Amino acid sequence: MDRLTRRAAIWRRIGRTGVLVPLTILSARVLGAVLGLVLSLLMVRVMGAHEMGRALTAMSLAMLLPILATASCEAGAARFLTQALYREEPGRAAGFIRMTWQVAGICIPVVIAIGAAAILLRGGGDGLVFLLAVLSVAFMGPLRIGSAHAMGFSRVIVATLPGTFLRPLMLLAFLTLFLLVSPTAPTASVVLTCFLLSAAANLALQQLLLRQDYRRLAGVSRDLGPRRDWIAYGLQIGAALLFIEYSKDITVLFASVSLVPSDVARLSVALSFVGFARFAVIAVNQSVTPELSRRIAAGDDAHLLKIVDRSNLMKIVAALTGLVAFWAVGPALLGLYDADFARAWWLLPVLMADPVCLAIFGPSSNVLSLSGHQRVLMTVSLVMVPVLMALVASGGYLFGLGGAAVGATLAWAVFYGVLSLLVWRARGVNLTLFGTLTRWQAGRAG
């Protein structure tokens, strides 16, 4: 009994340090990224780089369309749902949840219909592949909503686990099953079919995990009064979510405009490796989002800065570790695929500009959205998302694979830098790593 008591005390102390949830999320993301790389390695061996590039381009489209299919209305969960529960307003919380499902019920069929019509009118050999990508919106849209609700309930692990770990696991399992039963090599259409099935399975599991949370609000009278404000908020930060969460998919999709599929495959694999470091940074941001929301609701900037400083230090360690590692072992990592991949190892340190900048400039986008400055995010993103698309496509057209990669890094650096400057002007607080170091030195001097 004494041993069990000591172990429980140790786990309580670990929990109080604030690192347990980030480490859990990071582990899930790392394992999911590993599974993604195993999947890409399997694909290049059984399909070839060209067919692999076609499949990855379609999957990028399948990751981007759900933002339109939900109108990003669920994006306000970390603000509206969390704060409603914190203020003990269950009717407002239940109303927000109902609103997100109502919007999705309207938008998902519209996106599928328009997407399918565009693909049929376009024609070409990729029609079936992209049609499957569009159809997957029926599952990927609700999956996004469920993840946002889980974050609103402060169930950070449930918010991230299905999409970061279980989906690539199931995708790999479905593709492996096909290889075991089929005498022919898989095509891009087969991979997209497996993607659709994995999304459906993850949606079912996610809703099962959230069942108890939804039941807490089942008998509550729903307050839908602020519905227009919730919808406006989601629409305004939808573009920011495109840039922050799905810059990889935008990069891959628009690189396909000017690069051959095999180069798109190499770029996507390099982005997946860089995703290890990026996941570490995002995991820290996500783990502190509920607490940031509560501190903003309470107007407690002093506590807010303490949370930001702790998370900034954790993020920069992860980002710099990834940068050094890719310089050291980049050729060996991409050499696992083939000699052409190995010669493109330099993509890794170039693309690391994204997680490094994300770590240096702090959780500016989180604070802006949680504090009601979504119009600022909307304005910056409406400018920068098209800039990212243009830089990637034109960079690939003018300078090939390297041009597309450099174009993406330039867009990322400008985006994060502008947001940190705007937070400084709007709230008078420096959320960057430089601000953290300044406060740390001031504390030591005092």
Salt bridges, closest charged atoms under 4 A:
GLU51 OE2 - ARG54 NH1 2.54
GLU74 OE2 - ARG144 NH2 2.76
ASP126 OD1 - ARG54 NH2 2.57
ASP213 OD2 - ARG155 NH1 2.44
ASP213 OD1 - ARG216 NH1 3.37
ASP223 OD2 - ARG92 NE 2.86
GLU245 OE1 - ARG144 NH1 3.77
ASP263 OD1 - ARG266 NH2 3.04
GLU291 OE1 - ARG294 NH2 3.14
GLU291 OE2 - ARG295 NE 3.03
ASP300 OD2 - ARG295 NH1 3.54
ASP300 OD2 - HIS303 ND1 3.91
ASP301 OD1 - ARG427 NH2 2.67
ASP309 OD1 - ARG439 NH2 2.66
ASP340 OD1 - ARG343 NH2 2.20
ASP354 OD2 - ARG278 NE 2.44
